[in-house]
Amino acid sequence: MDKIELTATELKVLDEYFAGEIGMFTATEEQMTVIRNLNDRAGALMDKLDAWDELGEDMLGWYYNKYLEQRAQ
């Protein structure tokens, strides 16, 4: 699997997203840009791994968990 790289800004936005501090209607334009880019990368990885059955309810959560799995190795 391709290594998932996340910037400090992406990690900050993910932390805010998972903490419930931002949402689709409360995010700044910068936060929305980060979220859209992460969703695009997550979707591409899901396609590459054919992992759509693993999705659950949150693609960002799935992608972040894959990132954490790589860091633990």
Secondary structure, DSSP 8 states (H G I E B T S, - for coil): -------HHHHHHHHHHHTTS--TTT--HHHHHHHHHHHHHHHHHHHHHT-GGG-TT-HHHHHHHHHHHHHH-
